[in-house]
Amino acid sequence: MINKLLFNSRLAYVFLSVLAILFGSIDSFGTPIKVTENGNSYNIAWKEGPSHNPTTINIYITPGVLSDDDVSAFTQGINIWDQFLPGINVNVTVGKPPKDTDNLVIVSFDKNLLENTGKWGEALPSYWTPDPLPPSGSTLEITDGQIILDSDAAGNSSLLQNLGSHEFGHILGLDDEERSGGIMDPYFTENSPVRSMNNKDRAEIDILYAVVPEPSTLLLLCFGLAGLASLGRKVVKLKNSAVH
């Protein structure tokens, strides 16, 4: 009985160690955009609303450059972040935004962007600076933004999907993760395959927003907790039998 209990204890220890390594390593990387105000460093992020009344980010794409299929590919890239933004909705529209549109992100085009900067796209989130400023290390609220794409991206669905996910990541407050191979890796070309989200991307979004755990993670955690509960019952029974 003692040997079995020790074996179960070791299993529980190994399980908890794996969880600690998994979540600890994920949290150890991921670098959101840092801004400096009056010598203080801040993250920037959109304010999340409650589930019944989420914040809506309104994205307006300048018409006349992208086809319907192009817009669909670009939007598909943006939507990859949906599962990590329970308090935010994103609306994508082609056209001119109505006057005084809140939470506005304009997508415009520059035919010389790639030639002048070496980039297919750029993103410029804007944030509100309160007075007085909060303590250093706090998060300032993003209020609007701009995405600029090279016009020659039109017609390339995989490139537009990568641009949608990457540049909208910047609009959310995420920084580049160089050589990570994920969405926020800035090194991709017109011939690159569609990027998938990796641990560094998840770590960045986790720092800024209320992340909903993946089903596999929840299942693993439930099994672990059930195992620990079972182990606890065995310990109690062993103590009771020892007393009697």
Stockholm file with secondary structure:
# STOCKHOLM 1.0

chainA/1-244         MINKLLFNSRLAYVFLSVLAILFGSIDSFGTPIKVTENGNSYNIAWKEGPSHNPTTINIYITPGVLSDDDVSAFTQGINIWDQFLPGINVNVTVGKPPKDTDNLVIVSFDKNLLENTGKWGEALPSYWTPDPLPPSGSTLEITDGQIILDSDAAGNSSLLQNLGSHEFGHILGLDDEERSGGIMDPYFTENSPVRSMNNKDRAEIDILYAVVPEPSTLLLLCFGLAGLASLGRKVVKLKNSAVH
#=GR chainA/1-244 SS CHHHHHHHHHHHHHHHHHHHHHHHHHHHCCCBCCEEETTEEEEEECCCCCTTSCEEEEEEECTTSSCHHHHHHHHHHHHTTGGGCTTEEEEEEESCCCTTCSSEEEEEEETTHHHHHSCSEEEEEEECCCSSCCCTTCEEEEEEEEEEEEGGGTTCHHHHHHHHHHHHHHHTTBCCCTTCCSTTCCCCCTTCCCCCCCHHHHHHHHHHSCCCCCHHHHHHHHHHHHHHHHHHHHHHHHHHHHHC
#=GC SS_cons         CHHHHHHHHHHHHHHHHHHHHHHHHHHHCCCBCCEEETTEEEEEECCCCCTTSCEEEEEEECTTSSCHHHHHHHHHHHHTTGGGCTTEEEEEEESCCCTTCSSEEEEEEETTHHHHHSCSEEEEEEECCCSSCCCTTCEEEEEEEEEEEEGGGTTCHHHHHHHHHHHHHHHTTBCCCTTCCSTTCCCCCTTCCCCCCCHHHHHHHHHHSCCCCCHHHHHHHHHHHHHHHHHHHHHHHHHHHHHC
//
